[in-house]
Every structure is written in structure tokens, then in C-alpha cells.
């Protein structure tokens, strides 16, 4: 378990506090959020938290290969995707027309409704 507060780099940066933040022995990072009420920009908030955790783990002079895989698990108490009957959606970064072409395996966001 890690400190759930993602530190600000600058005074005017937005404060981010996760529900749960953890790291396993291989350095893989996990963030877990629970959201009870609907939020108009929930997707943007999920991506913002993920990106802060991902980009904040690279230290000066470190190679990009040292960036950890970051899993984001988001449990919501509302229907985020009204046109989908699924209760578990997984998002990754892949080529639009050829889903088997993956840009990186370091990005994975789960939404559970």
C-alpha cells in the first residue's frame, strides 16, 4: 500500500487523492477508485489520475523502459455506458482498425458498474 495522495509538482497543480494506491514487488502500480455519484467528466478524471501515477514514476535520467504498468480499477454506482450491457469494461491503447496492434501494454483501465 502506498500513500494515496499524488503529490503536486507545482503550487497551482490540482490535488489528487486516490481511494487506494498500491505497488507489487515487480513495480506494477494499482489505483482503485470508488465513485457513488455520477460525474459528467468521470472518464477524464480516470485518465488524469492514471496519467499522474504513470508519469510521476519516471525519475530524471531513467529510461522509458523503467516506466511501470499501471492498472486503474474504477468501481462506479451508476451506468457510465448506457448503451452497453457489460458490467466490466477494459480499456487499452491499440490501433483503431487493428486491435491486435498495441502501442504499449503499460496502460489498462477497468470500469466496473
C-alpha positions in Angstrom: 0.0 0.0 0.0 1.3 3.4 -0.9 0.3 7.0 0.1 -3.0 7.6 -1.9 -2.1 11.3 -2.3 -0.5 12.0 -5.7 1.9 14.9 -4.9 1.7 18.2 -6.6 4.7 19.3 -8.6 3.6 23.0 -8.5 1.6 25.0 -6.1 -1.2 25.5 -8.6 -1.5 21.8 -9.6 -4.7 20.0 -8.8 -4.6 17.9 -5.6 -5.3 14.2 -6.4 -6.2 11.7 -3.6 -7.0 8.1 -4.6 -9.1 5.7 -2.6 -6.4 3.0 -2.8 -2.9 3.1 -4.3 -0.6 0.1 -4.3 2.5 -1.4 -5.9 3.5 -5.1 -6.2 7.0 -6.5 -5.9 7.6 -6.1 -9.7 6.8 -2.4 -9.6 3.4 -2.6 -11.2 1.2 0.1 -9.9 -2.5 -0.2 -9.0 -5.0 2.6 -8.4 -8.5 1.8 -7.2 -11.3 4.4 -7.1 -14.9 4.0 -6.0 -17.5 6.6 -7.2 -21.0 6.6 -5.8 -22.5 9.5 -7.8 -22.4 10.2 -11.5 -19.9 12.7 -12.7 -20.0 14.4 -16.1 -16.3 14.1 -16.7 -15.6 10.8 -14.9 -13.6 9.4 -17.9 -11.3 12.4 -17.9 -10.8 12.1 -14.2 -9.9 8.4 -14.5 -7.4 9.2 -17.3 -5.9 12.2 -15.3 -5.3 10.0 -12.2 -3.8 7.2 -14.3 -1.5 9.7 -16.2 -0.3 11.3 -13.0 0.6 8.0 -11.5 2.3 6.8 -14.7 4.3 10.0 -15.5 5.2 10.5 -11.8 7.1 7.3 -11.7 9.8 8.2 -14.1 12.8 9.7 -12.4 15.3 12.1 -14.1 17.7 10.2 -16.3 15.7 6.9 -16.1 15.0 5.1 -19.3 11.4 5.0 -20.6 11.6 1.2 -20.3 11.5 1.6 -16.5 8.0 3.1 -16.5 5.7 0.7 -14.7 2.5 -0.9 -15.9 -0.4 1.0 -14.3 -3.7 -0.7 -13.7 -6.7 1.5 -12.9 -9.7 -0.1 -11.3 -12.8 2.1 -11.1 -16.0 0.9 -9.4 -19.0 3.1 -10.1 -22.5 3.1 -8.7 -24.1 4.4 -11.9 -24.4 3.4 -15.6 -21.4 5.1 -17.2 -22.1 3.4 -20.6 -25.9 3.4 -21.1 -25.6 1.7 -24.5 -23.6 -1.3 -23.1 -25.0 -4.2 -21.2 -21.5 -5.0 -19.8 -20.7 -4.6 -16.1 -16.9 -4.8 -16.7 -15.2 -2.8 -19.4 -11.4 -2.8 -20.1 -9.6 -0.1 -22.0 -6.2 -0.4 -23.6 -4.3 1.6 -26.2 -4.4 -0.1 -29.6 -4.6 0.8 -33.3 -8.1 1.8 -34.3 -8.6 -0.6 -37.1 -6.3 -3.4 -36.0 -6.9 -4.0 -32.3 -4.1 -6.6 -32.1 -1.6 -3.8 -32.7 -0.9 -2.4 -29.2 1.0 0.8 -28.7 2.0 -0.2 -25.2 0.9 -2.7 -22.6 1.6 -0.3 -19.7 -2.0 1.2 -20.0 -5.0 -0.6 -18.6 -8.2 0.9 -17.2 -11.1 -1.1 -15.8 -14.5 0.3 -15.2 -17.0 -1.8 -13.2 -20.6 -0.7 -12.9 
